[in-house]
């Protein structure tokens, strides 16, 4: 699973199955560890990270004004995020006005990474529920103003749902293909003044909630 901007600035989790991907970080992706997950699972910290990803490098004072908090609290929580590699000091600030940036464009995890770690499982439960709440809030905001946008944008945006009958492996493959499609369009509007940033969410969950499958036998195919 991957989250591009888990904050009031953007998403519930835009999801990516990332089997086979190595842990660690690069300019695009940071793989959550139990420690970084537990640090991130905090209302203000997740919003600070999202604000930096959406708006670019900012000072604690600017972020406090944006998020309606105080700069002391913002500075403290930025340092906590820095301690696990989620944000970095650009070293371009003046005096005590440190300029912070997000370390990566998004972060990823597998729930199985935290299996048996009760604290991490609790943190992940909170974080994913927070992403879902955030999606609902953000989509409501769009619906409130959608009629003020050109009809071409109203037609292009929107929601859809479908059901598929799949195995876990087939679902992971489907989501990987969806991610690859999104990747093709991520920067297609760069340099075009008519382009706007669009949040794309993908949620996958079982409809047969009362029928969890047993563990598959080895060698079971898709």
C-alpha positions in Angstrom: 0.0 0.0 0.0 1.2 3.5 -0.7 0.0 6.9 0.4 1.0 10.0 -1.6 -0.2 12.7 0.7 -1.9 11.5 3.9 -3.2 14.9 5.2 -5.9 17.4 4.8 -3.9 18.5 1.8 -4.7 15.3 0.0 -5.5 11.7 0.3 -7.0 8.8 2.0 -4.6 6.2 0.9 -4.0 5.9 -2.8 -3.1 2.3 -2.7 -0.4 0.3 -4.4 0.4 -3.4 -3.8 4.2 -3.3 -3.6 5.2 -6.9 -3.4 8.9 -7.4 -4.2 9.8 -3.8 -3.5 12.8 -3.3 -1.3 12.6 -1.4 1.9 14.3 1.9 2.4 13.8 5.3 0.8 14.5 7.2 -2.4 13.3 10.6 -3.8 9.9 9.1 -4.6 9.2 6.3 -2.0 9.9 5.7 1.6 9.1 2.3 3.1 7.6 2.6 6.5 9.3 0.8 9.4 7.6 0.1 12.7 9.3 3.2 14.2 8.4 5.6 11.4 4.8 4.2 11.3 4.3 4.9 15.0 5.7 8.4 14.6 3.5 9.2 11.6 0.3 7.9 13.2 -0.4 11.3 14.8 -3.0 13.9 13.6 -0.7 16.8 13.2 2.4 14.9 12.0 0.5 13.3 9.1 -0.9 16.7 8.1 2.5 18.3 8.3 4.0 15.7 6.0 1.0 16.1 3.6 1.4 19.9 3.6 5.1 19.6 2.7 4.3 17.2 -0.1 1.6 19.4 -1.5 3.1 22.9 -1.0 6.8 22.3 -1.1 9.5 23.4 1.4 8.1 25.5 4.3 9.1 26.8 7.7 7.5 25.7 10.9 5.9 29.2 11.2 4.3 28.9 7.7 3.1 25.4 8.4 1.6 26.5 11.7 -0.4 29.2 9.9 -1.5 26.8 7.2 -2.7 24.2 9.7 -4.1 26.4 12.4 -1.6 25.5 15.1 1.3 27.1 16.9 4.9 27.1 15.6 6.3 25.5 18.8 4.1 22.4 18.4 4.9 22.4 14.6 8.6 22.5 15.2 8.5 19.7 17.8 6.5 17.4 15.5 8.7 18.2 12.5 11.7 17.1 14.5 9.9 13.9 15.3 9.2 13.3 11.6 12.9 14.1 10.9 14.0 11.5 13.4 12.6 8.7 11.3 13.5 10.2 7.9 10.0 11.4 6.8 11.1 15.0 6.5 14.4 16.8 6.1 15.9 20.2 6.9 16.9 21.7 3.5 19.6 23.8 5.3 18.4 26.7 3.2 16.6 28.5 6.0 17.7 31.8 7.6 18.7 31.8 11.3 16.3 29.8 13.3 13.8 29.6 10.5 14.6 26.1 9.3 13.2 25.2 5.9 11.7 21.7 5.9 10.8 19.4 3.0 9.3 16.0 2.6 11.9 13.3 2.2 9.9 11.5 -0.5 6.8 11.9 -2.7 5.0 9.0 -1.0 5.4 6.2 1.5 4.6 2.5 1.3 3.9 -0.4 3.6 2.5 -3.9 3.8 0.3 -4.7 6.8 2.2 -7.9 7.1 5.3 -5.9 7.9 3.8 -5.2 11.3 2.1 -8.5 12.0 2.5 -9.5 15.7 3.7 -6.0 16.7 0.7 -4.7 18.7 1.8 -1.1 18.9 2.5 -0.9 15.1 -0.8 -2.7 14.3 -2.7 -0.1 16.4 -0.8 2.8 14.7 -1.6 1.4 11.3 -5.2 1.0 12.2 -5.4 4.6 13.2 -3.5 5.8 10.2 -5.5 4.0 7.6 -8.8 5.0 9.2 -7.5 8.6 9.2 -6.9 8.4 5.5 -10.4 7.1 4.9 -11.9 10.0 7.0 -9.7 12.4 5.1 -11.0 11.1 1.7 -14.6 11.7 2.8 -13.9 15.2 4.0 -12.0 16.2 0.9 -14.5 14.7 -1.5 -17.3 16.6 0.3 -15.3 19.8 -0.2 -15.1 19.1 -4.0 -18.9 18.4 -4.2 -19.5 21.8 -2.4 -17.7 23.7 -5.2 -17.9 21.4 -8.2 -20.6 23.4 -9.9 -18.3 26.4 -10.0 -15.8 24.5 -12.2 -16.1 24.1 -16.0 -18.3 21.3 -17.1 -15.4 19.5 -18.7 -13.8 19.2 -15.3 -17.1 18.1 -13.7 -17.4 15.4 -16.3 -13.7 14.2 -15.9 -13.9 14.1 -12.1 -16.3 11.9 -10.1 -16.5 8.5 -8.5 -17.2 5.0 -9.7 -17.4 1.6 -8.1 -17.3 -2.0 -9.2 -16.9 -5.5 -7.8 -14.6 -8.2 -9.0 -14.4 -11.9 -8.1 -10.6 -12.5 -7.5 -8.0 -14.2 -5.4 -5.7 -12.1 -3.2 -3.0 -12.6 -5.8 -5.2 -11.4 -8.7 -6.3 -8.4 -6.7 -2.7 -7.4 -6.0 -1.9 -7.8 -9.7 -4.9 -5.6 -10.7 -3.9 -2.9 -8.2 -0.3 -3.0 -9.6 -1.7 -2.4 -13.1 -3.8 0.5 -11.8 -0.8 2.0 -10.2 1.2 1.7 -13.4 -1.5 3.5 -15.3 -1.6 6.3 -12.7 2.2 6.6 -13.0 1.9 7.3 -16.7 -0.2 10.3 -16.0 1.5 11.7 -12.9 3.3 14.5 -14.7 1.6 14.6 -18.1 0.3 18.1 -17.5 3.6 19.6 -16.4 4.1 23.0 -17.9 0.5 23.2 -19.1 -1.3 26.2 -17.5 -4.6 24.4 -17.9 -3.5 21.4 -15.8 -4.6 21.0 -12.2 -3.5 18.6 -9.5 -6.0 15.8 -9.1 -6.2 13.3 -6.2 -6.8 9.7 -7.3 -8.0 7.3 -4.6 -8.3 3.5 -4.7 -9.9 1.5 -2.0 -10.2 -2.3 -2.2 -12.1 -4.2 0.5 -14.1 -7.4 0.6 -17.9 -7.5 0.4 -18.1 -10.9 2.0 -17.0 -9.6 5.4 -18.4 -12.6 7.2 -16.5 -15.1 5.0 -12.7 -14.7 5.5 -10.9 -17.3 3.4 -8.6 -19.8 4.9 -4.9 -19.6 4.1 -4.3 -20.8 0.6 -2.4 -24.1 0.0 1.1 -23.8 -1.5 1.0 -23.8 -5.3 -2.5 -22.3 -5.5 -2.7 -20.3 -8.7 -4.5 -17.1 -9.6 
